[in-house]
Amino acid sequence: MNLLVISGGPNKSGNTRIVSRYLSQAYNIDLFDLSEIVLPLFNGEKEQDENKSVKLLRNAVDKTDGILLVTPEYHNAMSGALKNAIEFLGSKHFEHKPIGLIAVCGGGKGGINALNNMRTVARSLYANVLSRQLVIDPISIDRENKNLYDNVTSKINDLLDELFLYTKIHITYKERIS
């Protein structure tokens, strides 16, 4: 089972990066970090298909069976970096693929609009967006040690259990139609 975390926070020292790295390390999931791999601004021109970062993104998504999208909430939506990354992908990258959603808040409120925004975009690409989703507040993040506190890990486990379940179903489905 190949899973991928796409870290949609462009800030190298942001909470989204801490959460995404935790997910990658704790669950042995590949990480595509948009604070490290900078994509050009999507313009729909064919020459962007040859961009090294675009190829890395597409290859990373192509080899996965399930994805976790993790983003901060900026102006009541997912980050522009994550939306831009998704623009380089299409339904062939997402169709029937299980997608888990996590929003990482900078303040004590927020996140739900980013979750709804990611859900709408992923569904438009025919992804199987999980019903379970998660908002992670700053009080759950140990910034000093770049880790998460125990108060959120059980919720993450529940989300990952659901992602693992639907990913197994997706793999079985792909094998049957091949």
C-alpha positions in Angstrom: 0.0 0.0 0.0 1.5 3.3 -1.1 0.3 6.4 0.6 1.3 10.0 0.2 1.1 13.1 2.4 1.0 16.3 0.5 2.0 19.1 2.8 0.3 22.2 1.5 1.9 24.7 3.8 4.5 26.9 2.0 6.1 28.0 5.3 9.2 25.9 6.2 8.7 26.6 9.9 4.9 26.3 9.9 2.7 24.0 11.9 1.5 22.3 8.7 5.0 21.1 8.0 5.3 19.7 11.6 2.1 17.8 11.3 2.9 16.5 7.8 6.4 15.3 8.9 4.8 13.6 11.9 2.3 11.8 9.7 5.1 10.7 7.3 7.4 9.4 10.0 4.8 7.9 12.4 3.0 6.0 9.7 5.8 5.4 7.2 4.1 7.5 4.5 5.8 9.3 1.6 5.9 13.1 1.9 5.6 15.7 -0.8 6.3 19.0 1.0 5.4 22.2 -0.8 7.6 24.2 1.5 10.6 22.4 -0.1 9.5 21.6 -3.6 8.4 24.8 -5.3 6.1 24.5 -8.2 5.7 27.2 -10.9 2.4 29.1 -10.9 0.0 26.9 -13.0 -0.8 28.6 -16.3 -2.0 25.6 -18.4 0.8 25.8 -20.9 2.2 22.5 -22.1 5.8 23.5 -21.4 5.1 23.3 -17.7 4.7 19.5 -18.2 8.5 19.4 -18.5 9.2 21.2 -15.2 11.2 19.1 -12.8 9.0 19.9 -9.8 5.8 19.2 -11.8 7.2 15.8 -12.8 8.1 15.0 -9.2 4.6 15.8 -8.1 2.9 13.8 -10.8 5.2 10.8 -10.2 4.6 10.9 -6.5 0.8 11.0 -6.9 0.8 8.4 -9.7 2.4 5.8 -7.6 0.1 6.2 -4.6 -3.0 4.3 -3.6 -4.2 7.0 -1.2 -3.4 10.6 -0.2 -3.5 12.8 2.8 -4.0 16.5 2.0 -2.7 18.7 4.8 -3.1 22.5 4.6 -3.2 25.6 6.7 -6.4 27.7 6.3 -5.7 30.9 4.4 -8.6 33.3 3.9 -11.2 30.6 4.5 -9.6 28.1 2.0 -6.7 25.7 1.5 -3.4 27.3 0.9 -2.6 28.7 -2.6 0.4 26.4 -2.7 -1.8 23.3 -2.3 -4.4 24.6 -4.8 -1.7 25.4 -7.3 -0.2 21.9 -6.9 -3.6 20.3 -7.5 -4.0 22.4 -10.7 -1.1 20.4 -12.1 -3.0 17.1 -11.5 -6.2 15.9 -13.0 -8.9 13.3 -12.5 -6.6 10.6 -13.8 -4.5 11.2 -10.6 -7.5 11.2 -8.2 -10.3 9.0 -9.7 -11.5 6.6 -7.0 -8.4 7.3 -4.9 -9.1 7.6 -1.1 -8.3 11.1 0.1 -7.9 12.1 3.8 -8.2 15.8 4.8 -6.4 17.6 7.6 -6.5 21.4 8.2 -3.9 22.9 10.5 -4.9 26.1 12.3 -2.7 29.0 13.2 -5.1 30.3 15.7 -7.7 28.9 18.1 -10.4 28.9 15.3 -10.6 27.9 11.7 -9.9 24.9 9.6 -13.4 23.9 8.6 -13.5 26.1 5.5 -10.2 24.7 4.3 -11.5 21.2 4.8 -14.7 22.0 2.8 -12.6 23.7 0.1 -10.3 20.6 -0.3 -13.3 18.3 -0.3 -15.0 20.3 -3.1 -11.9 20.3 -5.2 -11.0 16.6 -4.6 -14.6 15.5 -5.4 -14.5 17.5 -8.6 -11.6 15.3 -9.6 -13.6 12.1 -8.7 -11.6 11.3 -5.6 -13.1 9.2 -2.8 -12.9 11.8 -0.1 -13.2 10.2 3.4 -16.0 11.4 5.6 -13.7 11.6 8.6 -11.6 14.7 8.6 -9.5 16.6 11.1 -8.7 20.1 12.3 -5.5 20.3 14.3 -5.2 23.3 16.6 -2.0 24.9 17.7 -2.4 23.6 21.3 -1.9 20.1 19.8 1.5 20.9 18.3 4.8 20.8 20.2 6.7 23.4 18.1 9.8 23.1 20.2 10.2 19.4 19.6 8.5 19.5 16.2 6.0 16.8 17.3 2.3 16.4 18.3 0.9 16.1 21.7 -1.1 13.0 22.7 -4.4 14.9 22.8 -4.6 14.7 19.0 -2.8 11.4 18.1 -5.9 9.2 18.8 -7.9 11.3 16.3 -5.1 11.0 13.8 -5.1 7.2 14.3 -8.9 7.1 13.6 -8.4 9.1 10.4 -5.5 6.9 9.3 -7.4 3.7 10.1 -10.2 4.9 7.8 -7.7 5.8 5.1 -6.0 2.4 5.4 -9.4 0.6 5.1 -10.5 2.5 2.0 -7.1 2.3 0.4 -7.2 -1.5 0.8 -10.7 -1.5 -0.9 -9.3 0.8 -3.6 -6.4 -1.6 -4.3 -8.8 -4.6 -4.5 -11.0 -2.6 -6.9 -8.0 -1.8 -9.1 -6.9 -5.4 -9.2 -10.4 -6.6 -10.2 -10.8 -4.2 -13.1 -7.2 -4.8 -14.4 
